[in-house]
Amino acid sequence: MKKIMFGLLVLSALIIAGCTDPEPQTRSFLGGSQGLEISFLPDAPPETVSDQRQQDFDVYVELKNRGEYEIPPNRVLVKLSGFRAEAFGLSSTDLTKTASEPIYARVLSPDGRTIDPPESYVTFEMLSYQDAAIGAGTRFPFRVDVCYGYETTAASSLCVKENMNIDRAGDLCNVDSTRSLSVSGAPIQVTSMQQSRAGTDRTRFTFTVQDKGPGDVFRPESACEQATRIENRVFITVEGLPGENVNCIGLMEGTSNAGYIILSGKEPKDISCIYTVTDRNNRIEPFNVRLAYDYSQSITRQVNVEHHPLG
């Protein structure tokens, strides 16, 4: 009796193992929810400066790319605000700069090491407070707003079968399943991927997009300009599957496999697509979801202007 029970347990384990999807060979990423990390260098600007043009100083903004998308030249816009430009010897055009060089991304090496890129800098030079500080001193919020273009890549796969409606023990994979997912480091993330049956030669895949970063997302190529920016827009493209065979519900201003979605702040957003299979050979079908957007973050340092009589 014990031998019979043991045999049944082994058989059950083999059946369960036969229904388990093999691990697909998807692209590997470091992951994470950061794009750019921005900061002031120490004493740039200093916490305290003198009035009446007695002290020159610079503002250094350090940019570290903590994600896995290389930002092209001139796609990082840095704006300095919080004070009247002329009060510190600048013009209004001096308050906006771009990063002229690429902002390189973190890289996962073939041997599994993380390769961090060098830091980049945007500098506002030769500031000095022009007038006499009012009273005991005046505090100015030196605020930096950084807007940059960024992308996220999510690698996954689908289970394709001769008949999508039938699952049997020992099949290569199961259609109704949670799919494996590897996502590049970026503030906008794909957090899950589900597949389900939708007919003999069709399958549905549903993925969730969410803003996991510290800032705000805008329509790509907007440069986050107050007058023209469109908030909470992300452009999605399903890549690697025949475009004419993919129909994603709710995408705007695009095609059946590419278009804009609207996010609601930090809330998750589900996108559902139907894939019609023409080649019904049993297989694992890899594909990517690419997200493109502009992202905005800000930092502030208080600068106190102290009054020092001219000697």
VENTADA-V611281 format. One line per field, one symbol per residue. ss: DSSP state (a for helix, b for strand, c for the rest). phi: phi as a letter, one per 30 degrees, with the letter a starting at -180 (. if undefined). burial: 1 if it has 16 or more other ideal C-beta (glycine too) atoms within 10 Angstrom, else 0. A space follows every 50 residues. Layout:
# VENTADA-V611281
ss->???
phi->???
burial->???
This chain:
# VENTADA-V611281
ss->caaaaaaaaaaaaaaaaacccccccccccccccccbbbbbbccbcccbbb ccccccbbbbbbbbbcccccbccccbbbbbbcccaaaacccaaaabbbcc ccbcccbbcccccbbccccbbbbbbbbcccccccccbbbbbbbbbbbbbb bbbbbbbbbbccccccccccccccccbbcccbbccccbbbbbbbbbbccc cbbbbbbbbbbccccbbbccccccccccccbcbbbbbbbcccaaabbbcc cbbbbccbbbbbccccccbbbbbbbbccccccbbbbbbbbbbbbbbbbbb bbbbbbccccc
phi->.dddddddddddddddddcddddddcdcbdijcccdccaddeibdddbbc dhhdbcacccccccdccbbdddeiccccccbjadeddciccddddbbbdd cdcdcdbcdecjdccddddcbbbcchcaddcdddidlbccddcccccbdb bbcccbacccbdbddccbeideacddadddbbbddadccccabcbbdbke bbbcbbbccadcdcbbcbedidhhdedbdcdicbccbccjceedccbcdj dchbbdcaldbccchcddbcbcbcccccccddaccdabcccbacbbbbbb bdccccdbedd
burial->00000000000000000000100101001101111111010001100011 11001010111011111111100011111100100001010000101010 01111101000000000001010100111000100001010101111111 11111111111001001000101110101111111111110111101100 10111110111010111111011100001001111111011000111100 10000111111010000010101110100000011011111111111000 10101010000
